[in-house]
Amino acid sequence: MEILLVTGAPETGKTGTLHDLTKWLLDDKGYDINLSRTFHDQPFVFPRPRRKNYDIEVLLSKSDGKRILIHSAIDVPVCVNNLCENLETLKKEGNSPDILITTCRYICDDMREMQCNKLGWKPGASDDVLIDSDGHPILEIPLLRICPERPDKEMVEKWYHEHINRLVQHILCLDPYNV
């Protein structure tokens, strides 16, 4: 399973990036929501609700058999446990995702450490790179918070997130993801 992490402090746009990415995969890349699959009785809600911090977990699939699990909630231990349980359930069902796209807190955060421990992710040769349980490097897309004192904060945030979305889309079109 290939892993892509969208990382950052709280309120940096991690969940919004995953919503935008899901919309792109559905609208432009031919993926469908696996409607037979809900997680903890929570169906995927699309389009994104007006509420700013609406977490999602959804299994997408494509006619070629490729499956992508998108999971945004990692802020509390129960959310990390849900992700671990859902990955195990999918594995038992023979529906393991080919790609996991999830969020993670920034470096030196207790929730990040807990999430990495639960999922078997460890620092690589460079402490800045995570390695999954199979020894493969995990690519992280770090997000930053825009300074709230900027008079043009809304314009800068819009520009920043549009470019982050384009970069993530570009990365996902390349090896090893090939969406």
N, C-alpha and C positions, 0 to 999 in steps of 0.2 A: 504494500500500500504506500503510495506516495503521499507526502504530507506537505501542506502549505499552511503556515501560521501567519495570521495578521495580528501583530503584537502592539502593545502600547499601554499607557496609563489609562485609568478610567476617563470616559468622555473624550476619547480621541477619534471616534468614528469607526471603531472596529466592527460593530454590528451593522452600521449603515453600509460599510464596504461590503459585507457579506450579503446584505439585501440587494445591493446594486449588482453584485457578481451573480447572484441567483437569477435576477431578472435578465441579465445578459446571456447566461447559459440557456435559459428558457426561450428567450426571444430570438437569439442570434445563432445559437449553437445546436439547436435541435434536441435539447434535453427535455424530459418530462418529469413531473413530480410523480413519484411512485405512490399513488393514492391508496394502495393497499397497506401502506406503512405509515403509522403514526408512532410517536415516541411519547411514552408516559401519557397516553390519551390526549396529547396536544397536537392538533393538526397544524400544518404549515399555513400561515396566513399570508396571502398575497393579493393585492399589493400591500406594501408595508403600512401598518396602521399609523395614524397620526401621532400616537404616543412615541416619543423619541427613542426609548430604550427597549424596544420589543425584540426579545431574543428569538432565534429560530433554530430549529433542527429539522432538516429535510433530507430525504434520500432522492437524488435525481438519477435518472437512467436514460440511456440512449439506445436506439435500435441496434447498435453494434455490441450491446451488452455492457458497455462501460457504465460504472456506477460511481457517483460522487456523493459523499456525506458532507453536508454543510451544517456546522454546529457552532452557534455563537456564544452560548452561555457558559462562562467559566468563572464568574465572580464569587461563587460560594462553593464549598466542597460538594454539596448535593448535585450541583450542575456538572462538576467533573466526574462524580460517581455515575451520573446518568450517561455521560458520554462513554465511559468505560463499559458499563452494562450494555449499552446499545451496540457498541462495537462487538462485544462478545456474542450477543444475541444474533446479530447479522452474520457473524462467522458460523455459528451453529446452524443457521438456516441456509448456509451456502450462498449468502448474499453480501459477503464482505465487500466494502467499497474499494474501488481501485484507487480513489483519491479521497483523502480527508482534508477538508478545508475548515479550519477552526481558528479560534482566537486564543490569545495567551497574554498575560500581563507582561510588562516590561521586565528587564533584567533586575535582579536583586529584590524581587517582590515575593512575599511568602506564598501567595496563591500560585504564582508561576512555579515555584519549587514543588509545591504539593501536586500540581497538575503534572509536571514532568515526572515526578516519582511514581504517581499512579499509572501513567502511561508507559513507563519504562524508558523515558527519554533521558539521556545523559549528556553532559558537556563532552565535546569532541576534543581533539588535540589542542584546538584553540577554545578557551572557555566561552568564546563568543558564538560558537556554532553548536547547535544541538544535534545529537545523533539519535535516531530512533532505535527501537529494540532489535532491529535487524542489522544495525550498524550503518544505515544510510543517513547522510546529512539531511537535515530538515531546513527548508528555505523559510526564512522569516521576512515579512514585510513590516518594518517598524513604522508606526504612525506617531506623530507628534501633535501636541496641542498647540493651536494658534494662540498667540498672546492676546488675552481678552481686552487689553487696553488699546489695541490697534483701532484707529478710527475706521479703517476699511476691512475690519475683521470678516464680515460676511462675504465680501468679494474674494478675499484671500482664502477663506475656508472652501468656498465653491471651487476656485481654481485648484487648490491643493487636492481636494478629494476627486475632482475630475481626472487629474493627472495620476493619482494613486490608482484609480479604477483602470485607466488605460494601461498602466504598468502591470497590474495584476493580470489583466486580460492577455496582454502580450506574453507574459511568463507562462500562463496556462496553455497557450497555443504551442509552446515549445516542449522539447524533451525535458523531463520525463513524463510530463502531464498529458500533452497532446490532446487537448479537448477539442 
